[in-house]
Amino acid sequence: MFNNIIYFIIVLLIFSVNYAELAPPFSPLTCGVVIVLCWSGFAAICRLQFGKLFRIIKATRSVEGNLTQSYYSTITRLSIFAIVLFAVNVYLLNIKYWLNQIPLFRQSALLQGLSALAIFFFYLCTIWFFSHGCYRLLFGAQITRRGYVIGQFRFNFPILFPWIGLSLIYDLMGLSKWPQLNQAFDSPGGQLLFFGLFLGILMTFMPRWVQYWWGCSPLEDNEKTRALRRFLAEQKFRYRQMLRWPVFEGRMLTAGIMGIIGRYRYILLTDALLEILTVEELKAVLAHEMGHARYRHLLFYIIFFAGFVALSFGLFDIFFYLVASQSYFLKVLSGQGGPQMNLFYLALSIPMLISLVVYFRYIMGFFMRNFERQADLYSAKVMGTPRYTIDSLEKIALWSGKSRDVPSWHHFSIRERVDCLKKMFGDPCVFKRHNRFVLRAFLIYILCIGALSYELNFTGATDRFSYGFLTKILEQRASTEPGNLAVREALAMLYHTMGRIEEAAQTYRKIITIDPKNTVALNNLAWILATNVHASHQDRQQALELAKRAVALEKNPIYLDTLAEAYFVNGNRNKAIEVIKNAIRLTKKNRDYYLGQLKKFQSSTP
């Protein structure tokens, strides 16, 4: 399930970062045929891979942990291959273009996204279909192929509930007639606040919908379940219901907890888990789930997702300008489209995908593993001994394809978890030390992610990248179009904005050499020379001459202000006051600025 969270995010990212404005050079029928051929080849590979693994498992007298690991590795490899094929559908076949031809799809991010996810789910269902035989042999689960595929779909689809809700709200906002509402969420701060609040509300109430989707039902009343309810009551643990979890027809050995607050908190147990574990071992499992609630791990996951959203706002712009500033893509973008545009967006998606995988796989994965360990240690503390927690883990490993040594990015292996719990027999302080370790790690995370998000979104870091990108474009055009003065003017202004004063001045001089009557270059160069604190007496004299030439050609408030400034820095205070008064009489906008200039000149010492 956790792997699929990353897969779905990657798929949605690939689909959203795509240029869908130009019609592909083939018909919808051709597109459909190629999609079917891609899927047929994928299905053949799935059949071959799982068929080979099935024969190996069947030939082995007893199920070994390495076979379980091979099973999971095969699913992972094929899922990644499915993402690659999905990217082919998006970037080469441009399915987004054809979807946009359907009424309402162009205006709806939700409909487009659901269509893209439907294609990817079809690939996943193919993997599940062919993996069924291996699953039955490895885990001894008497489940039909149909039940297994449907169970996988029902198990994984709720991952998308937050995205569906968020996309629906954005679609409704786009259709609304309240531009102020859209403006409020245009800024990174507004979007982050909206995302955090929405996700918090959703995670509070979503468990009630999810348990219906999964077909959960109250546990039957028997001696074992009554003992579990008494245990929860003794621990004063607040929850709404303890439910039977029929995932994969109840044959999966797992438990779970959903909900941030007690009123909407559900504890889930599968039939297989209830069958193989003793009452004390089930209590240890419940104590583990209580640990997740006790330490607010679900709330932390919301923070982690919000942290990624905060980073992605700034990183997208930076990655865009980094990729776009490459010479090849500069030519593509300067050409304003074409078939190569999808190649640009494909290149853009690569650093974004890398950042996504690194964040979830390594940063969030680090905390998820240590949250599980924290819950294990809490379970041992509540039970008064780690014995029952260890026994429950060992039984789950034994009945789950001897997966004791199989780790994952979000869980330590059973062996690692058991070894940590065994340390509590001789060192009760393991529990406190691990809690302090998690707290320190989280504080470091908050400090680093907070500082980086602030730098990316609120200090102008993305503006600096955008200026660099625009500079490269204008420099390239200036070299290929030396007579295009508009390009040189824009480049000089950009240099000035970036603080590259010398380069701005040199560019304006080149413009004046080509066109001595270019008033923009005359005025702006005069302003640079007049306001430069390191300007020489000769520079200030030149500023005055240039400003006079600009005003002689065009008498407007902006040029008069530059002339007044030039008179002022050359020591002619009275002339500066006279000229700025002329500017004030002519201007109808920005009068406060010109009045401030007048005040500055009048208050100076003659």
C-alpha positions, 0 to 999 in steps of 0.5 A, a space after each residue: 500500500 505504501 509503495 502504491 502511494 508513491 506510484 500514484 503520486 508519480 503517475 499524477 505528476 507525470 500526467 500533469 507535467 505534460 504539454 497537451 496543446 498540439 495535436 499528435 501526428 496520428 489518429 485516436 485509433 492509432 493511439 488506442 492500438 499502441 496503448 493496447 499493444 503496450 498493455 499486451 506486451 506488459 501482460 506477457 512479461 507479467 505472465 512470464 515473470 510470475 510463471 517462472 517464480 510460481 514454478 520455483 515456489 512449487 518446486 521448493 518443498 518449504 516456503 523460504 523468506 528469499 522467495 517472499 522477497 523475490 515475490 515482492 521484488 517482482 511486483 516492485 519491478 513490474 510496477 515501475 515498468 508500468 509507470 514507464 509504460 504510462 509515461 510513454 502513453 503520456 509523452 509519446 502518445 499524448 493521451 492528455 490531448 485526446 482527453 481534452 477533446 472530450 467535453 468537460 475534461 479540459 476544465 476538470 483536473 479531476 476527470 483528467 486525473 481519474 482517466 490517467 489513474 484508470 490506465 495505471 490501475 489497469 496495469 496494476 490489475 494485470 500485475 495482481 492477476 498474474 501474481 495470484 498463484 504465487 500469492 496463494 502458494 507463498 501465504 497459504 491464502 485460499 482466495 480466488 483470483 477474482 477476489 484477490 484482484 478486487 481485494 487489491 483494488 479495494 485496498 488501494 483505491 482509498 489512497 486517492 480519496 484525499 486527492 479526489 477531494 482536493 481536485 474536486 474543490 479546485 474544479 469547483 473553485 475554477 467554476 466559481 464566480 469569486 475571483 477573490 477566492 482564487 486569488 487567495 489561494 494563488 500564493 504559495 502560503 495560501 495554497 499551503 494553508 488550504 492544503 493543510 486544513 483540507 488534509 487535516 479535516 479529511 484525515 479526521 473524517 475519512 476513516 468513516 468512509 474508508 471502513 465502508 469502502 473496505 466492507 468492514 463490519 463489527 467483530 463478532 461477540 466472543 470471548 476473545 473480542 470481549 477480552 480485547 475490548 476490556 483491555 482497551 477500556 483498561 488502557 482508557 483508549 478512546 476509539 469508535 469501533 473495533 472492526 473486522 477487516 475483510 481485506 483479501 477476504 480476511 486472509 492477510 495477517 495485518 491490523 491497522 488504526 485509522 483516525 486522528 481523534 477518538 470519535 472517528 478512530 477505528 481499529 481494524 483486525 483481519 480474520 487470519 490475525 484473530 485466528 493465529 494469535 492468542 489473546 495476549 498477542 492480540 493485546 500486544 498488537 492493539 497496544 502497537 496500534 495504540 502507540 501510533 495514536 498515542 504519538 500522533 503518527 497520523 498527524 505527523 504524516 499530514 505534516 510530512 505531506 504538507 512539507 512536500 507540497 511546500 517544497 514542491 511549489 518552489 522546486 517546480 519553478 527552479 527545476 523549470 528554469 534549470 531545464 529550460 535554460 539548457 541550450 537545446 530547450 532554449 531553442 525549443 521554447 523560443 520556437 513556442 511549441 512543436 513536437 519537442 515540447 513534450 521532450 522538454 516536459 519529460 526532461 522537466 519531470 525527471 528532477 521532480 520525480 527524483 525529488 519526490 522519490 528521495 523525499 518519500 523513500 528516504 526522508 518520510 521512510 526514515 520516520 515511518 520505520 522509526 514510528 513503527 519501532 516507537 509503536 513496538 516499544 510502546 506495545 512492550 511497555 504497555 504489556 509490561 514485557 516485550 515477550 508478547 509483542 515479539 511472539 506476535 511478530 514472529 508468528 506473523 512472519 512465519 505465516 506470511 511466507 517466512 518473511 522475517 528478514 524482508 525489510 521495506 522502505 517503511 518498515 524495519 524487517 521483523 528480525 530487526 524489530 524483534 532484536 530491538 525489542 529484545 534489548 528491553 529485557 536488559 535495558 528498559 531505557 531503550 524506550 525513552 532513548 528511542 523517543 528522544 531520538 525520534 523527537 530530535 530527528 523531527 525537530 531537525 526535519 522541521 528546521 531544515 524543511 521549514 528553512 528550505 521552504 521559506 527560502 524557496 517560496 518567500 525570499 525570491 529564490 525562484 525569482 533569481 532562477 527566473 531572471 537567470 533563465 530570461 537572461 539566457 534567452 535574451 542573450 541568445 536572441 541578442 547574439 542571433 539578432 544583433 539589430 533587434 534593439 527591443 531585445 537589447 533593451 529588455 536584456 539591459 533592464 534585466 541586468 539592472 534588475 539583477 544588480 549587474 550594473 556594469 553589464 546593463 550600462 554596456 548594453 545601453 551604450 551598444 544600443 545608443 551606438 546603433 540608435 543615438 536617438 533611443 530615448 529608453 537607452 539614453 534615459 536608463 543609462 543616465 539614471 544608472 550613471 547618476 545613481 551609482 554611488 561609485 560613479 566618477 565626476 566624469 560619469 555624473 557629467 555624462 549622465 547629465 548630457 544623456 538625460 538632456 538628450 532624452 528629454 529633448 527627444 521626449 519630454 515625459 515625467 520619467 525622463 524629467 525625473 532622471 534629468 532632475 537627479 542628474 542635475 542634483 548629483 552634479 550640484 545644481 540643486 535649483 535646476 533639479 527642483 525646477 525640473 522635478 516640478 515640471 515632472 510633477 505638473 505633467 504626471 498623473 500617476 505615482 505623484 507621491 514618488 515625484 513629491 518625495 524627490 522634490 522634498 529630497 532636493 529642497 531639504 538638501 544643503 545648497 
